[in-house]
Amino acid sequence: MASGKSSLGLGRAPSVKTAAAISLAAFMAACATAPSSTPPGPGPSPVTPPDAQVQSRDGVTPSFMRGRDIVRVGLLLPFSLRPQDAAALYNAAELALFDHGNQNTLLIPRDAGSDEASANAAARALIADGADIIVGPVLREGVLGAANAARGDSVPVIGFSSDRTVGGNGVYLLSFQLEDEVSRIVSYAASRNIRTIALLAPSNEYGRRVEGALREEARLHGVTIVHSVLYNRTDTEASAAATSLAGS
């Protein structure tokens, strides 16, 4: 399993359940970055079959786990938007659970959808299921939606967004931050005497932050940005932007 520096931080001592879930999330992120010789399988259904669970006072409980002090970990992943990524993360969560979890940990997967509203609704469903902590979503908008749903119930959210501005107030990020990645790229380029860089990034908050970080790092390392192209996130516009950049 691979590991690396991330932005996860906790301002106060977590509860036993939260600590267990955080440990699982950390192993999950490490496993998700490890190379695999087989492609990820299909993602799970976000809804557990009714005959396999009961709804107790504490939350959703499979029949074989009745009577246990369950740690319910909600997995909010992009099953419909990015199924391969979601499947890889889900498989990593199962691997982390088998290797480092315990028999009282229950994974509850749900689809994060494609935007803030769908992630908010999915997070509310997980809270209704009794989730002690929510792991995910992957995208910035999803983390925002989940956070807005979870804060009222004091349910921690561990997201995988690389946008550090969405962290804090019960939201923790387990990811490599884009500013750090840009800094390493530009530093390496300068060390190899590469003095010109072009940028192709989506025309959204993420892309603008990448552009800002790149300009700052380029200034510090004496690198020139010869082209900066921001595009709308569609296959057609991305292809056109790449073609335009390649021909300039």
Backbone hydrogen bonds, N-H to C=O, Kabsch-Sander energy under -0.5 kcal/mol:
donor,donor_aa,acceptor,acceptor_aa,energy
2,A,30,A,-1.2
7,S,175,S,-0.8
19,A,15,S,-3.0
20,A,16,V,-2.2
21,A,17,K,-2.2
22,I,18,T,-2.7
23,S,19,A,-2.3
24,L,20,A,-2.0
25,A,21,A,-2.5
26,A,22,I,-2.4
27,F,23,S,-2.2
28,M,24,L,-2.4
29,A,25,A,-2.5
30,A,26,A,-2.0
31,C,27,F,-2.7
32,A,28,M,-2.1
33,T,29,A,-0.8
33,T,30,A,-0.7
34,A,31,C,-1.1
52,A,49,P,-2.0
53,Q,50,P,-1.3
54,V,61,T,-2.5
56,S,54,V,-0.9
56,S,59,G,-2.1
60,V,129,D,-2.6
61,T,54,V,-3.1
63,S,52,A,-0.8
65,M,62,P,-2.0
66,R,63,S,-1.2
68,R,65,M,-1.8
70,I,68,R,-1.3
71,V,104,N,-2.9
72,R,70,I,-0.7
73,V,71,V,-0.7
73,V,106,L,-3.1
74,G,72,R,-0.7
74,G,133,I,-2.7
75,L,108,I,-2.5
76,L,74,G,-0.6
76,L,135,V,-2.8
77,L,75,L,-0.8
77,L,110,R,-2.0
79,F,77,L,-2.0
82,R,78,P,-2.3
86,A,82,R,-2.7
87,A,83,P,-2.7
88,A,84,Q,-2.3
89,L,85,D,-2.3
90,Y,86,A,-2.7
91,N,87,A,-2.8
92,A,88,A,-2.1
93,A,89,L,-2.2
94,E,90,Y,-2.4
95,L,91,N,-2.5
96,A,92,A,-2.9
97,L,93,A,-2.4
98,F,94,E,-2.7
99,D,95,L,-2.5
100,H,96,A,-2.9
101,G,96,A,-0.6
101,G,97,L,-1.5
105,T,102,N,-1.8
106,L,71,V,-2.8
108,I,73,V,-2.7
110,R,75,L,-2.8
112,A,77,L,-2.9
119,A,115,D,-2.0
120,N,116,E,-2.1
121,A,117,A,-2.3
122,A,118,S,-2.3
123,A,119,A,-2.5
124,R,120,N,-2.1
125,A,121,A,-1.9
126,L,122,A,-2.1
127,I,123,A,-2.3
128,A,124,R,-2.2
129,D,125,A,-1.4
130,G,127,I,-1.4
131,A,126,L,-2.3
132,D,72,R,-2.7
133,I,72,R,-1.2
134,I,156,P,-2.5
135,V,74,G,-3.6
136,G,134,I,-0.6
136,G,158,I,-3.5
143,V,139,L,-2.2
144,L,140,R,-2.1
145,G,141,E,-2.2
146,A,142,G,-2.7
147,A,143,V,-2.6
148,N,144,L,-2.1
149,A,145,G,-1.4
150,A,146,A,-2.3
151,R,147,A,-2.3
153,D,150,A,-1.1
154,S,151,R,-1.6
155,V,150,A,-2.1
157,V,170,G,-2.3
158,I,134,I,-3.1
159,G,157,V,-0.7
159,G,172,Y,-2.5
160,F,137,P,-2.8
164,R,162,S,-0.8
166,V,163,D,-1.6
167,G,164,R,-1.3
168,G,171,V,-3.2
172,Y,157,V,-3.1
174,L,159,G,-2.8
175,S,173,L,-0.7
177,Q,175,S,-0.5
178,L,162,S,-1.6
181,E,177,Q,-2.0
182,V,178,L,-2.9
183,S,179,E,-2.2
184,R,180,D,-2.1
185,I,181,E,-2.3
186,V,182,V,-2.6
187,S,183,S,-2.4
188,Y,184,R,-2.4
189,A,185,I,-2.5
190,A,186,V,-2.6
191,S,187,S,-2.1
192,R,188,Y,-1.2
192,R,189,A,-0.5
193,N,190,A,-1.7
194,I,189,A,-3.1
195,R,193,N,-0.7
197,I,224,T,-2.4
199,L,227,H,-2.5
201,A,229,V,-2.4
203,S,231,Y,-3.6
204,N,202,P,-1.9
208,R,204,N,-2.4
209,R,205,E,-2.0
210,V,206,Y,-2.3
211,E,207,G,-2.4
212,G,208,R,-2.4
213,A,209,R,-2.6
214,L,210,V,-2.7
215,R,211,E,-2.4
216,E,212,G,-1.9
217,E,213,A,-2.5
218,A,214,L,-2.8
219,R,215,R,-1.9
220,L,216,E,-1.9
221,H,217,E,-1.8
222,G,218,A,-0.7
222,G,219,R,-0.6
223,V,218,A,-2.6
224,T,195,R,-3.1
226,V,197,I,-1.6
226,V,224,T,-0.9
227,H,197,I,-0.8
229,V,199,L,-2.9
231,Y,201,A,-1.9
234,T,232,N,-2.5
238,A,234,T,-2.7
239,S,235,D,-2.2
240,A,236,T,-2.3
241,A,237,E,-2.6
242,A,238,A,-2.3
243,T,239,S,-2.4
244,S,240,A,-2.5
245,L,241,A,-2.4
246,A,242,A,-2.4
247,G,243,T,-1.6
248,S,245,L,-1.0
